[in-house]
Structure formats: C-alpha cells, structure tokens
C-alpha cells in the first residue's frame, strides 16, 4: 500500500513501514505547508492510499464522507520518534485488514 506520512510525523518512520508498504513523507512529495483538504486531494491524484498523521484534530477538520482514503491518527503521549515507532506494529496490523475503509482510525498504545 502506498502511504503518506504527514509533516508532523518523523519522516524516518517510513523505513519502519517497509517492506510491506511504500511510504513517503509530505516533505518527499514537496507538499510542505498544504492544508489537510488539499493534501487529501493531492494524495488521490498520485495514488497514495492512506495518510498517517499525528494530528488528533483531523476528525473534526474534514468531512470524511468525501474522502475514501483511510487516515490513521497516531495518538501518543509524546511527540518523539520512539513514541510513534512504538505504534508501528498496530499500524501495520490495521493496514493489513482487508477492505480497510476510509475515515479516521485512531492508533494508540
């Protein structure tokens, strides 16, 4: 699955998602500073299938019925690499589910 790491996540997390997934960061794509709605539309145009973010407000910011892509929100206590990295096994498990629906999926310890 092709994934996009939002700019609030450490970009080196993409290596932890391999080999199962092809993950790129917002910075890799040159999309730094894009608002969430625009970011989701750009993702659809290039075939990215899911967004991973640390933005806990995503649920309230978008009309998720308009976007078929799943958004996985990392709900961590801290904002260090190790805090996010600890959730990678859960993220991989969630992404492996057949027919993962669009909308917001919260991943927490």
N, C-alpha and C positions, 0 to 999 in steps of 0.2 A: 504494500500500500504506500502511496506517496503522501508524505506528511509535511506540514509546515509548522515550525517552531516559532511562536510569536516572539517579538523582540524583548519581552520581559523574562524569557527563559534563557539560561545559559546555552549558547549555540553548540557547545561541545556535547550536549545531551544527544545530538543526532547520531553520534557514534555508538551510543548505548542502545539505540533502536535497531541497529543493523545486526544481522543481515536480513532480518525479516521485513524491514521497511526501508524505503528510500526517503530519508528525512533531510530537509533543507531548512535553513533559517530565513527569517524575514530579511536579514542583512544579506544573505547569499543571493536573494532574489532582487535586491535593490529596492525593497518596498518599505524601508525605514520611514516611520512617521505616518504611514497610511492609517486612516481611521478604520474601525472594525468592519463596517459595512462594505467599504471599498475593498478592503483586504479579502473579504469573503468572495466578492465578485471576481477579483483577480485570480483567486485560487481556482475557481470553477473554470476560468478560461484556459488555464495551463494544466489542468488535470490533477491538481492536488486534491486528495480525497478526504483529508481531515486536518483540523487545526488543533495544536496543543498550545495551551496558554496558562499563565499564572493569574490572569485577570479574573478575579472572583465576581466581578460585576457584569460579566458577559451576558448572563441570563437576563438581566434587566435592560441591557442596552440594545438588543436586537429582536426583531420579530423572527423567531426561529422557524416558523412555518414557511418562510420564504426561502430558506436555505436547506437543501437536502444533506449538506455535509455535517458530519459529527464534529463537535467541539469538545475536546477533553480538557477540563479545568483541573490543574494541579492545586489542591487545597493543602498547603503546607503551613507549618508553624513559622518557619524561617524562610529566607529567600536566597540561601546559599546552594551551591551545586549539589552538595550531599543531601540536602532536604528534598530536592527534586529527583535526584538519582534514586533515592530510596523507593520512589513510586513507579519506577520504570517497569518492574515485573507486573504490577497491576495494569499499567497502560498496555503492555504487550498482550496480556490476557484479554482485556476489553477489546482491543483491536482485532484479536483473533476470532471473536464471536461472529458467526455467520449472520449476515443481514443487519449489521450494526446500523441503527437508524440515525438520522440527522438529529440535531438538537444538542443540548448541553448534557455532558456526562461528567460528573464530579468524581475525581480520583483523590482519595485521602488515606492517610495512614490509619 
